Amino acid sequence: MLGFKRFRNAAITLSGIELVHRIRKGQFSLAKLRLKDTAAPAVWVAVLSA
C-alpha cells in the first residue's frame, strides 16, 4: 500500500475500521438506532448519518 496523501483521509479510514471492530465485538449499541436485526448496508447508512 502506498499510504495516504492526507492525514484527514487516514483518520477517516481508521475510524471506519475501528467502528467495524466495535460493531463486531458488540460494543456499539445498535438497539438505540433500532437496528438490532438489520442487514449490514442499512447499519452503515444509519451509523454514518447519526
TORFIDREN-215822 format. One record per atom (N, C-alpha, C, O, CB): z negated, y negated, x; residue in one letter. Coordinates in pm, whole numbers, plus 50000, padded with zeros to 5 digits. Glycine has a CB too. Example, Ala and Ser with C-alpha at 12.3 -4.5 7.8 and 13.67 -1.06 7.14 Angstrom:
2
492205056951319a492205045051230a492205033051320a491545033251424a490955044751131a492925022551285s492865010651367s492134999751290s491964988651341s494285006051408s
//
This chain:
50
500005011850085m500005000050000m500004987650089m499274987050188m498775000049904m500804978050055l500934966150136l499784956250118l499564947750204l502224959350105l499074957150010g497984947849986g498344937349882g499444937449826g497584941250114g497424928549859f497614918149759f497914904949828f497374902049935f496374916749668f498784896949767k499134884149826k498114873449790k497934863749864k500514879949781k497464875349678r496474865349635r495154872149601r495124883249548r496994857249512r494074865249632f492754870649605f492534872749456f491894882549416f491684861449662f493044863849375r492874864849230r493464877849176r492854884349092r493534852849160r494634881649225n495254894149180n494414906249220n494284915749143n496654895349236n493854905849339a493004916849385a491744917649299a491314928649263a492624915049534a491154906349267a489934906149186a490194911449046a489354918748992a489364891949179a491324907948987i491664912748853i491874927848854i491394934948765i492924905548800i492574932648955t492834947048965t491544954848984t491324965048918t493794950049081t490684950149072l489414957049096l488504956848974l487804966648947l488704950749214l488504945848900s487674945348780s488184955148675s487394960948601s487624931148723s489484956948668g490054966748575g489684980848614g489354989048528g491554965448570g489724983948744i489334997148791i487864999748763i487505010748720i489624998548941i487024989848787e485584991348759e485344993248610e484445000748572e484804979148811e486114986548527l485964988148382l486295002248339l485605008048255l486844978148308l487355007948397v487725021748365v486585031248401v486265040248324v489005025848439v485985029148517h484885037748559h483685036348465h483035046248431h484465034448702h483395024148423r482275021948331r482525028648197r481615034548138r482015007048311r483765027748147i484095034048019i483945049148030i483375055447941i485515030347974i484455055048138r484375069548157r482935074348168r482605085148118r485145073648281r482085066548234k480685070448251k479835067348128k478665071148122k480105063448373k480415060648031g479685057447909g478785045347922g477875043547842g478875069047867g479015037048022q478185025148044q478695013047968q477995002947958q478105022048192q479895013847915f480455002747838f480355006447691f480895016647649f481944999747879f479674998447614s479405001847474s480634999147387s480974987747358s478214993847423s481285010047346l482425008747256l481975007547111l482755003547026l483355020647272l480725010947082a480215010146946a480174995646897a480424992946779a478825016446938a479844986446986k479794972346947k481164967146904k481264958346819k479254963847061k482214972646964l483574968646930l484164977046818l485314975346780l484454969447052l483354986346765r483774995746660r484975004146703r485935005846628r484114988046531r484905009246826l486005017046882l485535030646933l486085035847031l486665009346995l484545036246869k483955048646921k484965060046932k485005066547037k482815052846833k485765062746832d486725073746834d488165068446827d488945072546741d486465083346717d488495059446919t489805053046918t490575057147043t489975060347146t489665037746910t491885057047035a492745060547148a492655049947258a492285038547233a494205062247101a492985054047380a492855045347496a493625032147486a493065021747521a493315052647617a494875031847439p495575018847432p494875008747340p494834996847371p496995020847383p494325013447231a493615004347140a492324999347204a491934987747184a493305011447007a491675007847281v490455003647353v490784992847452v490084982747461v489795015647425v491864994647529w492254984647628w492544971147563w492114960847615w493464989247706w493254971147453v493584958647384v492314951647337v492164939447353v494524961247264v491404959247280a490144953347230a489264948347343a488674937647332a489384963447146a489164955947451v488304951947563v488864939647631v488114930547664v488164963347663v490154939247654l490744927847722l490734915247638l490734904147692l492134931147764l490744916647506s490704904847420s489284899947396s489104888547354s491374907947288s488284908147423a486874904347399a486344895547510a485184891447505a486004916747387a
//
